[in-house]
């Protein structure tokens, strides 16, 4: 039995993979090390969504290669040969095979590297060690139906495999019974959920919300192209008081020309219409999150301005801006690339636009008072989420920045997983700051 150092990078699905890997290791008798120095071996769950992230993965693999190593996550499937060049002795574990981590680790410890690049077991009902004891990250499927020309994740995760509703519900029920109060439904693309098994996301949400317990559901990313066919049912599912009014739809561009080059399968108007419908129907308010890519091959000045105009029209609450970077094996990597100077300049302009929009959206919450679910300890303080999943930093005693005095750390831990009433006193571009009211 070994002491294992675990590093996890990437999206919520990767975090869930890391929890499962930790659970499998502990269940088989291994220990999780508190540092790399005290470990006998390491496991790294990788992400390759952007150049900067992939470069970081290369740096970490090199650093961890002084001891037996298992490389898991998206790089393991999409760039296995690159991993072998970096460390010929490393074990390789694809995202679909996380339940086999024990086999790959044993081989790495014995100097006989093993690569498992395929698997088929659903990632529900497996042992796990949670990063946050009050948050349950439940994968509802893997893979997607999209063919985006820029996406290396598609190469790593493959085609859509949706997990059965009953299996997902059992996982949520078990996690809530163990003390989780916030449930994340996550996958490569939640919008495509169920299209391979005769169901859809709205049906799954309703089934999860039928569990007789107090908890909240955060619905993960949904690509816009699948929204129109289930929009009515989806909005009805969102009306449930257990569902955070948080809608994440990555539009990527406001130009239909660029969207066709990306092969996204939707028009800009698909996104705009869905946002307007959600905001009109969910009258208490909802948080709209989206993603945009700046500098995609073929993006003209007019295309870029169309994206800016779209954001100014829709005013999303959260916008994740990415500078385009060509990923190996993708179709877009073979297209004529824009200059780095153009991409950087457009990124600067976009970040300025987004900062103004997001700050203005947050200003609408100043003075708001209501219930908040405390779900995270932050810098000695706490963070909670209101019904619209807005992050609210809560200061318990003094401090302009919301920091909690050392004597209050115990109180902060006691709040984790609880509902408390908060008033928002100050806003920033990315968050709200409040205080507990009513005792």
Buried (B, 14 or more C-beta within 10 A) or exposed (E): EBBBBBBBBBBBBBBBBBBBBBBBBBEBEBBBBEEBEEBBBBBBBBBBBBBEBBEBBBEBBEEBBEBBBBBBBBBBBBBBEBBBEBBEEBBBBBBBBBBBBBBBBBBBBEEEBBBBBEBEEBBBEBBBBBEBEBBBBBBBBBBBBBEBBBBBBBBBBBEBBBBBBEBBBBBBBBBBEEEBBBBBBBBBBBBBBBBBBEBBBBBBBBBBBEBEEEBBBBBBBBBBBBBBEBBEBBBEBBEEEBBBBBBBBBBBBBBBBBBBBBBBBBBBEBBBBBBEBBBEBBEEBBBBBBBBBBBBBBBEEEBBBBBBBBBEEBBBBBBEBBBBBBBBEBBBBEBEBBEEEBBEBBBEBBBEBBBBBBEEBBEEBBEBEBEBBBBBBBEBBBBBBBBBBBBBBBBBEEEEEBBBBEEBBEEBEEBBBBBBEBBBBBBEEEBBBBBBEEE
